[in-house]
């Protein structure tokens, strides 16, 4: 279970990691796939690392990057990588340079070459927003004042570049919260922080939309609990709404699972509770992604930062790895949203 979700990396990274990087003309073998990305300090204010499926660590960016040219690799700026993302299968990583608002780089870790550089077209930076469950599509968001744009990149055919989606697809009352394997957008209708929202599934080619109105949750949602986001299931057939208890904004208390085909609620997954919220262990657990091995939780506690896998069938938890205290972690399938 853990191996599937975390890319087989259960090795504990040291506080002074041994890393591989290129210098001059020397080129190293590409990582192949990443289990996760992390920066070993609070708020990510230090250089991030990529941890491969075999436990090897690479300082980001892993090597010089070329974008489909025969003339050789194009060196990425030495600015600190920021706004990290990792595809659900661990093959693609993305980042922008922290000190600039320029290109957003998406790299194929199997080949070590760039897939695309997304251009924000203005001084405001791009943010990775959501991956399709099969890792073929990356949705990026760009905000410039009150104007929001979405860019969609198909990793299977990067020669076509990326496409900008018209704002009319989302509407003034909507927020894109996911992208499906076929390219359809999951749009959250209305405000966050209330009950279960209406979802629109929008075809970006035709603009046609279907509406999913979740049923009344009944006993699955306690009084005072609020819904503030969702995770897309690896099957592309369900979503899990993040549920927060009364007065809680820093941690989720449960996931509420809904079948996208029927619009039915199929269950509730209660998350571990910290000692400050009725539990027995210190720390805070946050659901970061839903992967084939289970729900990936990131737990911050006084002794370190754990990546845990929660079996969404029997509720058992397995610690996949432990990182330094207050490490900033990006797991497979995790983007800004």
C-alpha positions, 0 to 999 in steps of 0.5 A: 500500500505505502509503496504504491502511494509513495513511489517505494521511498521509505528511507528517512532523509537526513537533515544534511542530505546527500544530493546529486546535481550537475556541474559544467558539461557533466550530465547525470542520469535523470531521476526517473520519478519522484516520491516527493519534494521537500524543503527542510526548513520552515515555510520552504525558505531554503533550497528544495530537494527531489527524493527519487523512488529509490531514495536518492535525493536531487537538488532542484532543478535536477539538471540543465533542461532542454525544451525539445531542441537539438542544440542542447540544453537550456540552463534554467536560472539559478533562482530558488525553485518555488510553487512546486508541484509533482504529478500523481505518477511522480514523472513530472515536476514543476516550479518557477524561480522564486525571485522572478515572475517569469516562466513556470517550468514543467520537466519530465523526470524520466528524460530530464528534459523540459516539457514546457515553459508556461508564460504568465504574460504579465508580472504576476506569477503562475501557480500550478493548480491541479493535475488530472489523476492520470498525470497527463494534464496540468492546469495552471492558474494566473491571477492579475488583479481581478482577472483570473486565467487558466492554462492547460498543458497536455504532457502527452503532446507538448509540441502543441504547447499549452492552451488558455481556457476562456474565463467564460467556461468558469463563470463569475460564480465558479472556481476551478478545483480539478481537471479530469482525465478527459480534460473536463474541468471540475468547477466549484460553484459559490462560496467556500466554507459552507455546506456541500457545494454544487459542482459543474463539470465543464467541457473546455472544447464545447463549453457544455456543462453538467451539474452535480448537486450533492444530496443532503449529507445527513449524519455524514456532516456534523453540525457546524462542520464546513467544506473547504476543498476537495481531492480527486480520486485516482480512479477519476470517478469520485472526489473527497471533500475536505471537512473542517470542524467548527472554528478549525481552519488549520486542519481537516477533520474528515473527508466526505466521498462523493461518486461523480457519476451518480452524485451520491455520497458514499462515505466519510473518512475521519482523519486523525485528531491531534491532542489539541482536538480530542486525540492522543498524539501531538501534531496536525494532519492534513490530507495532501492527495488521494493516490492508489495506495490511500490518502496521503497525509502530511503531519507536522509535530514537534519531532519532525514532519511525517508523510503518512498513508491512510488506508481509506478502507480500514483506517490504518496509517503507515508512516512512509518517511520522516523529515525535519521539523517544519519541512515543506512537503509536496507529494505526488498529485499535489498542486496549489489547489 
